Amino acid sequence: MRALIKAARLRTLPLALASIIVGTAIAEFFHGSKWLVTGLATLTAVLLQVLSNYANDYGDFVKGTDTEERSDRALASGDLSLDQMRNALMVTAVLSLAVGIALLYVGFGGFTKSFWLMLGLGLICILAAYSYTAGKRAYGYNALGDVAVFIFFGLVAVSGLAFLHWGDAQYGLGSSLIPASAIGLMAAGVLNVNNIRDIEGDKANSKRTLAVVLGKQGAEWYQFALVNVAVLAMAMFIRSQTGNSGLLMILMLTPYDLHWMKLRKLRNSGEDKMIYNKMLKIHVLLNLLTSLVFAFLLLL
């Protein structure tokens, strides 16, 4: 059990929670929210995040990207066998689907057209979580991981949840696109920090992430753009919808930019590798804090 918890990478779960907080806040602001939908959505998002982490551990090990040096990975460190990880993937996928179906049924009040449409989207989410690094056509090995994170952690998670709270499309999804995009950009920032840390190892194992394509310096400036555009977009949304200046939201740029300046000083070797792991945790927590500030200002 301890090995499965390790492979689940609990420190990444706030990524899923940030999407839920913002999606629920938008729904409450424009039309009202349902706590049962929020609860089921939270459980679904957490399960999909765990599924993605299991698949990442599995895919990178099978492809040889993770070696015994990766003590933080369950398969590479020998804490889990391949069969145990495959079973964990199967069980988590089934649980994700079951809870997701319950979420859609509650959200849409039955097996409506919207239910079946969102179920199809949910199946795509499960497939995307698995195929990030696992399978023959793992898109994470072809510089598409950032795009997938932006879509699934941002647009799908936030706008999809707002849609579920509303129950139908008459209120439109356009009102949630700016904050949904911002959350997607911040989630991509977490992945980018991870990929900056692993640039050298990924190059050696033909894992073509966007960080590998851009190079360390380019990826660092890409990181700066991701978080600054995201926070400013959220501040503009707050101001346009509430009349609030959004100053508190803009102040969130300070910890992000301090984080970025420290990131630029790190190297991809030695003790700095361990510091990267701490930087990842900080970035995830900053994303969660930013989502809470956004919800507070929107619903104030």
C-alpha positions as CSV (number, residue, x, y, z in Angstrom):
1,M,0.0,0.0,0.0
2,R,2.8,2.4,0.9
3,A,4.3,1.8,-2.6
4,L,1.0,2.6,-4.3
5,I,0.7,5.8,-2.3
6,K,4.2,6.7,-3.3
7,A,3.4,6.1,-7.0
8,A,0.2,8.2,-6.6
9,R,2.4,11.3,-5.9
10,L,0.0,12.9,-3.5
11,R,1.9,16.2,-3.8
12,T,0.4,16.7,-7.3
13,L,-3.2,16.4,-6.2
14,P,-3.7,20.1,-5.5
15,L,-3.4,20.4,-9.3
16,A,-6.8,18.7,-9.6
17,L,-8.2,20.7,-6.7
18,A,-7.3,24.0,-8.2
19,S,-9.5,23.2,-11.3
20,I,-12.4,22.1,-9.0
21,I,-12.2,25.3,-6.9
22,V,-12.2,27.6,-9.9
23,G,-14.9,25.7,-11.8
24,T,-17.2,25.7,-8.8
25,A,-16.6,29.4,-8.1
26,I,-17.5,30.3,-11.7
27,A,-20.6,28.2,-11.5
28,E,-21.7,29.8,-8.2
29,F,-21.0,33.3,-9.5
30,F,-23.0,33.0,-12.7
31,H,-25.8,30.6,-11.8
32,G,-25.3,28.6,-8.6
33,S,-23.4,25.4,-7.7
34,K,-24.3,22.0,-6.3
35,W,-22.2,20.6,-3.5
36,L,-22.8,17.0,-4.5
37,V,-21.5,17.8,-8.0
38,T,-18.5,19.5,-6.5
39,G,-17.8,16.4,-4.2
40,L,-18.1,13.9,-7.0
41,A,-16.1,16.1,-9.4
42,T,-13.3,16.3,-6.7
43,L,-13.2,12.6,-6.4
44,T,-13.2,12.1,-10.1
45,A,-10.4,14.6,-10.6
46,V,-8.2,13.0,-7.9
47,L,-8.7,9.6,-9.4
48,L,-7.7,10.8,-12.8
49,Q,-4.7,12.5,-11.4
50,V,-3.6,9.3,-9.7
51,L,-4.3,7.4,-12.9
52,S,-2.1,9.8,-14.8
53,N,0.7,9.5,-12.2
54,Y,0.6,5.7,-12.2
55,A,0.6,5.7,-16.0
56,N,3.6,8.1,-16.0
57,D,5.5,5.8,-13.6
58,Y,4.7,2.8,-15.8
59,G,5.3,4.3,-19.2
60,D,8.7,5.9,-18.3
61,F,9.9,2.6,-16.7
62,V,8.9,0.4,-19.6
63,K,10.5,2.8,-22.1
64,G,13.7,2.9,-20.1
65,T,13.5,6.6,-19.3
66,D,13.4,5.9,-15.5
67,T,16.4,4.0,-14.2
68,E,17.2,2.7,-10.7
69,E,18.5,6.2,-9.9
70,R,14.9,7.4,-9.8
71,S,14.3,6.4,-6.2
72,D,11.1,8.6,-6.3
73,R,9.5,6.2,-8.8
74,A,7.8,3.0,-7.6
75,L,8.8,0.8,-10.5
76,A,12.3,2.1,-11.1
77,S,13.1,1.8,-7.4
78,G,11.7,-1.8,-7.3
79,D,8.9,-0.9,-4.8
80,L,6.2,-2.3,-7.2
81,S,6.3,-5.0,-9.9
82,L,5.0,-4.4,-13.4
83,D,2.0,-6.7,-12.7
84,Q,1.1,-4.7,-9.6
85,M,1.3,-1.4,-11.5
86,R,-0.9,-2.8,-14.3
87,N,-3.5,-3.9,-11.7
88,A,-3.3,-0.5,-10.0
89,L,-3.9,1.2,-13.4
90,M,-6.9,-1.0,-14.2
91,V,-8.5,-0.5,-10.8
92,T,-8.0,3.3,-10.9
93,A,-9.3,3.5,-14.4
94,V,-12.5,1.6,-13.5
95,L,-13.0,3.7,-10.3
96,S,-12.5,6.9,-12.3
97,L,-15.1,5.8,-14.9
98,A,-17.6,4.7,-12.2
99,V,-17.4,7.9,-10.2
100,G,-17.4,10.0,-13.4
101,I,-20.6,8.3,-14.5
102,A,-22.2,9.1,-11.1
103,L,-21.0,12.7,-11.4
104,L,-22.6,13.1,-14.9
105,Y,-25.9,11.4,-13.8
106,V,-26.2,13.8,-10.8
107,G,-25.1,16.8,-12.8
108,F,-27.5,16.3,-15.7
109,G,-30.3,14.6,-13.8
110,G,-30.4,11.4,-15.9
111,F,-29.2,10.0,-19.2
112,T,-29.6,13.1,-21.3
113,K,-27.8,14.0,-24.5
114,S,-25.4,16.1,-22.5
115,F,-24.7,13.0,-20.3
116,W,-23.6,10.9,-23.2
117,L,-21.6,13.8,-24.7
118,M,-19.7,14.3,-21.5
119,L,-19.3,10.6,-21.0
120,G,-17.5,10.4,-24.3
121,L,-15.3,13.3,-23.2
122,G,-14.6,11.5,-19.9
123,L,-13.5,8.4,-21.7
124,I,-11.1,10.6,-23.7
125,C,-9.7,12.0,-20.4
126,I,-9.1,8.5,-19.1
127,L,-7.3,7.5,-22.3
128,A,-5.3,10.7,-22.2
129,A,-4.2,10.1,-18.6
130,Y,-2.9,6.7,-19.6
131,S,-1.3,7.5,-22.9
132,Y,0.8,10.5,-21.7
133,T,3.9,8.3,-21.4
134,A,2.4,4.8,-21.7
135,G,1.7,3.0,-25.0
136,K,3.3,3.0,-28.4
137,R,2.1,6.6,-29.2
138,A,2.8,8.3,-25.9
139,Y,2.2,12.0,-26.6
140,G,4.4,13.0,-23.7
141,Y,7.4,11.8,-25.8
142,N,6.4,14.1,-28.7
143,A,6.3,17.5,-27.0
144,L,2.5,17.4,-26.6
145,G,2.3,17.0,-22.8
146,D,1.9,20.8,-22.2
147,V,-1.0,21.0,-24.7
148,A,-2.7,18.0,-23.1
149,V,-2.3,19.5,-19.6
150,F,-3.7,22.8,-20.7
151,I,-6.7,21.2,-22.3
152,F,-7.6,18.6,-19.6
153,F,-6.6,20.4,-16.4
154,G,-7.8,23.8,-17.7
155,L,-10.5,23.8,-20.4
156,V,-12.1,20.4,-19.7
157,A,-11.8,20.4,-15.9
158,V,-12.9,24.0,-15.3
159,S,-15.4,24.7,-18.1
160,G,-16.7,21.1,-17.9
161,L,-17.4,21.4,-14.2
162,A,-19.2,24.7,-14.7
163,F,-21.3,23.1,-17.4
164,L,-22.2,20.2,-15.0
165,H,-23.3,22.7,-12.3
166,W,-25.5,24.5,-14.8
167,G,-27.0,21.3,-16.1
168,D,-27.4,22.5,-19.7
169,A,-25.7,24.8,-22.2
170,Q,-28.2,27.7,-22.2
171,Y,-25.8,29.7,-20.0
172,G,-22.9,29.0,-22.4
173,L,-19.4,28.0,-21.6
174,G,-17.7,31.1,-22.9
175,S,-17.9,32.8,-19.5
176,S,-15.5,30.3,-18.0
177,L,-12.9,30.1,-20.8
178,I,-10.5,32.8,-19.5
179,P,-10.1,31.4,-16.0
180,A,-10.1,27.8,-17.4
181,S,-7.3,28.8,-19.7
182,A,-5.4,30.4,-16.8
183,I,-5.7,27.2,-14.7
184,G,-4.5,25.2,-17.7
185,L,-1.4,27.5,-18.2
186,M,-0.5,27.2,-14.5
187,A,-0.8,23.4,-14.6
188,A,1.4,23.4,-17.7
189,G,3.9,25.3,-15.6
190,V,4.1,22.5,-13.1
191,L,4.8,20.0,-15.9
192,N,7.4,22.4,-17.4
193,V,9.3,22.6,-14.1
194,N,9.4,18.8,-14.0
195,N,10.6,18.7,-17.6
196,I,13.3,21.3,-17.0
197,R,14.6,19.1,-14.2
198,D,14.7,16.0,-16.5
199,I,16.1,17.6,-19.7
200,E,19.3,15.7,-19.8
201,G,17.8,12.3,-18.9
202,D,15.0,12.9,-21.4
203,K,17.4,13.8,-24.2
204,A,19.4,10.6,-23.5
205,N,16.2,8.5,-23.7
206,S,14.6,10.2,-26.7
207,K,11.8,11.7,-24.7
208,R,11.1,14.9,-26.6
209,T,9.4,17.2,-24.2
210,L,8.8,20.9,-24.9
211,A,11.6,21.7,-22.5
212,V,13.9,19.5,-24.5
213,V,12.8,21.3,-27.7
214,L,13.2,24.8,-26.2
215,G,16.4,24.1,-24.2
216,K,16.9,25.0,-20.6
217,Q,17.0,28.8,-21.0
218,G,14.1,28.8,-23.5
219,A,12.0,26.6,-21.2
220,E,12.7,28.9,-18.3
221,W,11.4,31.9,-20.2
222,Y,8.4,29.8,-21.3
223,Q,7.8,29.2,-17.6
224,F,7.8,32.9,-16.9
225,A,5.2,33.5,-19.7
226,L,3.0,30.7,-18.5
227,V,2.5,31.9,-14.9
228,N,2.5,35.6,-15.6
229,V,-0.1,35.4,-18.4
230,A,-2.2,33.1,-16.3
231,V,-2.3,35.4,-13.2
232,L,-2.9,38.5,-15.3
233,A,-5.7,36.9,-17.2
234,M,-7.4,35.9,-13.9
235,A,-7.0,39.4,-12.5
236,M,-8.6,40.9,-15.7
237,F,-11.5,38.4,-15.4
238,I,-12.0,39.5,-11.8
239,R,-12.0,43.1,-12.7
240,S,-14.3,42.7,-15.7
241,Q,-16.9,40.6,-13.8
242,T,-16.9,42.2,-10.3
243,G,-15.5,45.7,-10.6
244,N,-12.8,44.7,-8.1
245,S,-9.4,46.0,-9.0
246,G,-8.0,42.5,-8.9
247,L,-4.9,43.9,-7.1
248,L,-4.8,40.9,-4.7
249,M,-4.8,38.6,-7.7
250,I,-2.0,40.6,-9.3
251,L,0.0,40.3,-6.1
252,M,0.2,36.6,-6.7
253,L,2.8,37.4,-9.4
254,T,5.3,38.1,-6.6
255,P,5.7,34.5,-5.2
256,Y,5.5,33.1,-8.8
257,D,8.3,35.4,-10.0
258,L,10.4,34.8,-7.0
259,H,10.0,31.1,-7.6
260,W,11.0,31.6,-11.2
261,M,14.1,33.5,-10.3
262,K,15.3,30.7,-8.0
263,L,14.5,28.2,-10.7
264,R,16.8,29.9,-13.2
265,K,19.7,29.5,-10.8
266,L,19.4,25.7,-10.6
267,R,21.3,23.1,-12.7
268,N,20.1,19.8,-13.9
269,S,22.5,17.8,-11.8
270,G,23.8,17.1,-8.3
271,E,22.0,18.5,-5.3
272,D,20.0,20.9,-7.5
273,K,18.0,17.9,-8.7
274,M,16.6,17.6,-5.2
275,I,15.9,21.3,-5.1
276,Y,13.8,20.9,-8.3
277,N,11.5,18.5,-6.4
278,K,10.9,21.1,-3.7
279,M,10.3,23.7,-6.4
280,L,7.7,21.5,-7.9
281,K,5.8,21.2,-4.6
282,I,6.0,24.9,-4.1
283,H,4.6,25.5,-7.6
284,V,1.7,23.1,-7.0
285,L,0.8,24.9,-3.8
286,L,1.0,28.3,-5.5
287,N,-1.5,27.1,-8.0
288,L,-3.8,26.0,-5.2
289,L,-3.4,29.3,-3.4
290,T,-4.1,31.2,-6.6
291,S,-7.3,29.3,-7.2
292,L,-8.4,30.1,-3.7
293,V,-7.7,33.8,-4.1
294,F,-9.6,33.8,-7.4
295,A,-12.6,32.1,-5.8
296,F,-12.5,34.6,-2.9
297,L,-12.4,37.7,-5.0
298,L,-15.1,36.4,-7.4
299,L,-17.5,35.5,-4.7
300,L,-16.7,38.3,-2.3
